[in-house]
């Protein structure tokens, strides 16, 4: 997981012919793309990357950079959700006719079966945006059949993209729109749509605040998935803090009103940059320090670019709480089967664009 989106338009998986590479490497059925997909490669974590060859070298570079970055994104994503994901395919093309990333990303379902064919917009000269778009859709595949299609899941997927993608999609921000529209309450109520900037923006600002209180994004993600489609942000707050859910909205809106400059980004409380409180040495913080250093050393050894190393560290930091989580089951799921996620477009877009 970015615009004032219109209500989701259902459309089943198309029956258009599968795109096939000349040497026999086949591509899946995509949500939108109907051209010929050029196979680029498959990462060790099972991400198979394709590209629209008609876009030339800039798109191919995006695709090769995504292939190089895929294992980092998958590892960070799996850590946030506490799962081992499945194989996915992703194609880089001019989604919505754009080649700067503003075409967004799309997939159909919220698991690794129905949602494993991922489309991302090319971003010529800025492959970090492509990785972030990929993470936005990949995170929804980890939602166990829940959340994608409602406002809470949309906010969560965008936060995953913000952290793992190192804020490469800052122009997709919706929290400022929510603030400008009078801060409607989507903490006590969940919007049954992922297409409204106000409800998504409220979720983005709320998760920023929750992380600033010390909640790890990994604990937030796993708690929200366990609560399911009907869960609210207030319930997630109660589960993670031990406070009553009825206190979530008044405390949050008071914090919003105390911001000196209002809400100008999706992270008004600096939640993504909150480090663990290493002054209070506890077993999990010692382990955290080792994990972060391990991430840095592994990325250096792999020759990763600076922006990729920073994104890896950010992802590692937000997966570690600044204090021990409230409750033994804060990061566990309560269901034994996946939810019934309807098959429809999960298109991610900036707030100045609407779904076709």
Secondary structure, 3 states (H helix, E strand, C coil): CCECCCCCCCCCCCCCCCCECCCCCECCCCCCCCCCEEEEEECCCCEEEEEEHHHCHHHHHHHHHHHHHHHHHHHHHHHHHCCCCCCEEEEEECHHHCCECCCCEECCCCCCCCCCEEEEECECCCHHHHHHHHHHHHHHHCCCCCCCCCHHHHHHHHHHHHHHCCCCCHHHCCHHHHHHCCCCCCCCCCCCCCCCHHHHHHHHHHHHHHHHCCCCHHHHHHHHHHHCCCCCHHHHHHHHHCCCCHHHHHHHHHHHHCCCCCCCCCCCCCHHHCCCCCCCCCHHHHHHHHHHHHHHHHHHHCCCCHHHHHHHHHHHHHCCCCCCCCCCCCCCCCCCCCCCCCCCCCCECCECCCCC
